[in-house]
Amino acid sequence: MLGFVLLFLAVIVSLVVYWQLRYTGITMSNETFCGYEEHVHTEECYDEEGDLICELEEHSHTVDCLINLNADVEDATVWKATLPELTGDLRTDVVNIAYSQLGYTESTANFSPGEDGVTRYGYTRYGAWYGNEYGTWDAMFVSFCLNYAGIDRTAFPLNSGAYSWAVELSEIGSYAEASAYTPLAGDIVFFDSDYDGRIDRVGIVASTDISGGCDHHRGRLHRLRSRHRL
């Protein structure tokens, strides 16, 4: 078994684990931050000779105009203030830190628009901490919790992507199939949430029951439909 990983942290993968999805709608705002007034030149914008006399620039608002780059920005002093006092037990501290983040959601005002012009990737403290402010943040959330719980990063690497993290842990022998390991609170668990054969989500095991099921915490990002879920 892989209990030798820091003597207290093991990694599991589970393709069939129950969880509840909470969808939180993102508020759509008409407030713009581009500094321009929406305007299209009309006949009134030209004089009798056809020369443009309008002082306004033509401008149509796009999704980029809705981005407030100053909204919800945090630094380490802000997010550290949300963390609980450490107990000295890594598993307990990882779970307690995950619980401490209940209620936090990615920004709806400060975001990076997707290529489709509809999807919005909101700013999060987990992305800011990791250095990828608008990235998909379930793995960065788990890494955030592990980091502030005091994980030895030289022995247990952190990552910003579920799939790449699972590959990295597998390469160093710190990864076990669900069928070969009984989860414990404080473990991290990987998911194939869309059943396509590829890991795409990661969370923290908060508790387990006698039947082998587990409750878990994840930085849950479902584009435009939900945000952080614990």
C-alpha positions in Angstrom: 0.0 0.0 0.0 1.0 3.6 -0.4 0.8 4.7 3.2 4.5 5.5 3.2 3.8 8.8 1.4 4.7 11.2 4.2 3.3 8.5 6.5 0.0 10.2 6.6 -1.1 11.1 3.1 -2.2 8.7 0.4 -3.8 9.4 -3.0 -6.7 7.6 -4.4 -8.7 7.6 -7.6 -12.4 7.0 -7.8 -14.4 6.9 -11.0 -17.7 6.1 -9.3 -18.3 8.2 -6.2 -21.5 10.0 -5.2 -21.7 13.7 -4.8 -24.2 16.5 -5.0 -23.8 19.3 -7.4 -24.9 22.7 -6.2 -25.5 25.1 -9.1 -25.2 28.8 -8.3 -26.2 31.2 -11.0 -23.8 33.9 -12.0 -25.3 37.4 -11.9 -25.3 39.1 -15.2 -24.6 42.8 -14.9 -25.0 45.6 -17.5 -22.3 47.7 -15.8 -19.4 48.3 -18.1 -15.8 49.2 -17.3 -14.3 49.9 -20.7 -14.6 53.7 -20.4 -16.6 54.1 -23.5 -20.2 55.0 -24.2 -22.0 52.7 -26.6 -22.6 54.7 -29.7 -23.2 54.2 -33.5 -23.0 57.2 -35.8 -26.4 58.3 -37.2 -27.3 61.1 -39.6 -27.2 63.6 -36.7 -23.5 62.9 -36.4 -22.7 64.4 -39.8 -23.1 68.0 -41.1 -24.7 69.0 -44.4 -21.5 68.3 -46.3 -21.3 64.8 -44.9 -18.4 65.5 -42.5 -18.4 63.8 -39.2 -19.1 66.3 -36.4 -19.9 63.8 -33.6 -17.3 63.9 -30.8 -18.2 60.3 -29.7 -16.3 57.3 -31.0 -18.3 54.5 -32.4 -18.3 51.7 -29.9 -20.4 48.6 -29.2 -20.0 46.9 -25.9 -18.6 43.4 -25.8 -18.1 40.9 -23.0 -14.7 42.5 -22.5 -16.4 45.7 -21.5 -18.0 44.0 -18.5 -14.7 43.0 -16.9 -13.8 44.8 -13.7 -10.2 43.9 -13.2 -10.2 45.5 -9.7 -13.1 43.5 -8.4 -12.6 40.8 -5.7 -8.8 40.9 -5.9 -7.1 39.5 -2.8 -3.6 39.1 -1.5 -2.2 36.6 0.9 -3.1 38.7 3.9 -6.8 38.4 3.0 -7.0 34.7 2.4 -4.7 33.8 5.2 -7.2 35.5 7.6 -9.8 32.9 6.5 -7.7 29.9 7.6 -8.2 28.1 10.9 -5.4 27.5 13.5 -3.5 24.4 12.7 -3.7 21.3 15.0 -0.4 19.8 13.9 -2.2 16.8 12.3 -2.0 17.1 8.6 -5.1 15.2 7.7 -7.2 17.2 10.2 -5.7 20.4 9.1 -6.3 19.8 5.4 -10.0 19.0 6.0 -10.4 22.0 8.4 -8.9 24.4 5.8 -11.3 23.0 3.2 -14.2 23.7 5.5 -12.9 27.2 6.3 -13.5 28.1 2.6 -17.2 27.4 2.7 -19.1 30.3 1.1 -16.3 31.5 -1.1 -17.1 31.8 -4.8 -15.1 32.9 -7.8 -15.6 36.5 -8.9 -18.5 37.2 -11.3 -17.2 40.7 -12.0 -13.5 40.0 -12.6 -13.2 37.3 -15.2 -11.5 36.2 -18.3 -13.9 35.5 -21.2 -13.7 32.2 -23.1 -13.1 31.9 -26.8 -16.8 31.3 -27.3 -17.6 34.8 -25.9 -20.0 33.3 -23.4 -18.0 31.3 -21.0 -16.4 33.3 -18.1 -13.5 32.1 -16.0 -13.7 34.0 -12.8 -10.9 35.3 -10.6 -10.3 33.2 -7.5 -8.0 33.4 -4.5 -6.8 29.9 -5.2 -5.8 30.9 -8.7 -4.2 34.1 -7.4 -2.2 32.0 -4.9 -1.1 29.5 -7.5 -0.3 32.1 -10.1 -3.2 31.4 -12.5 -6.0 33.8 -11.4 -8.6 32.7 -14.0 -7.8 29.0 -14.3 -10.0 26.1 -13.5 -9.5 25.8 -9.8 -10.5 22.5 -8.3 -6.9 21.3 -8.3 -5.6 24.7 -7.2 -8.1 24.7 -4.3 -6.8 21.3 -3.2 -3.2 22.4 -3.6 -4.1 25.6 -1.6 -5.4 23.5 1.3 -2.4 21.1 1.3 0.0 24.0 1.2 -1.5 25.9 4.1 -1.8 22.6 6.1 2.0 22.4 5.9 2.5 19.7 3.3 6.2 18.9 2.5 6.2 20.1 -1.2 9.6 18.5 -1.8 8.1 15.1 -1.1 4.5 15.7 -2.3 4.2 17.9 -5.4 1.3 20.2 -5.9 -0.4 20.9 -9.3 -3.0 23.1 -10.9 -4.6 20.4 -13.1 -6.3 17.2 -12.0 -5.1 15.0 -14.9 -1.5 16.2 -14.9 -1.4 15.9 -11.1 -2.6 12.3 -11.2 0.1 11.5 -13.8 2.7 13.2 -11.7 1.8 11.4 -8.5 1.6 8.1 -10.4 5.1 8.6 -11.7 6.5 8.9 -8.1 4.4 6.0 -6.8 2.0 8.1 -4.8 -1.2 7.1 -6.5 -3.6 4.1 -5.9 -6.7 2.8 -7.6 -9.8 3.1 -5.6 -10.3 -0.7 -5.7 -6.9 -1.1 -4.0 -7.2 1.4 -1.2 -9.6 2.4 1.5 -9.8 6.2 1.7 -9.2 8.2 4.8 -10.1 11.8 5.7 -7.4 14.1 4.4 -6.7 12.0 1.3 -7.2 13.6 -2.1 -9.5 11.9 -4.6 -9.6 12.1 -8.4 -12.7 11.8 -10.5 -13.6 11.1 -14.1 -16.8 13.3 -13.8 -17.9 12.9 -17.4 -17.0 9.2 -17.8 -14.7 9.7 -20.8 -11.9 7.6 -19.3 -9.8 10.7 -18.4 -9.4 12.2 -14.9 -10.8 15.7 -14.8 -11.6 16.6 -11.2 -9.9 16.4 -7.8 -11.1 16.9 -4.3 -10.4 16.3 -0.6 -11.9 13.3 1.3 -13.6 14.9 4.3 -14.9 11.7 5.9 -15.6 8.1 5.2 -18.2 5.6 6.2 -18.1 1.9 7.0 -19.3 1.0 3.6 -16.3 2.6 2.0 -18.1 5.6 0.6 -16.6 9.0 1.2 -17.7 12.7 1.4 -15.4 15.1 -0.3 -14.7 18.8 -0.8 -13.8 20.2 -4.2 -13.1 23.6 -5.7 -16.0 23.0 -8.2 -16.1 25.0 -11.3 -18.9 24.4 -13.9 -18.6 27.1 -16.5 -21.3 29.8 -16.1 -23.5 27.5 -14.0 -21.7 27.0 -10.7 -18.8 28.0 -8.7 -16.9 26.8 -5.7 -18.6 23.9 -3.9 -17.5 22.4 -0.6 
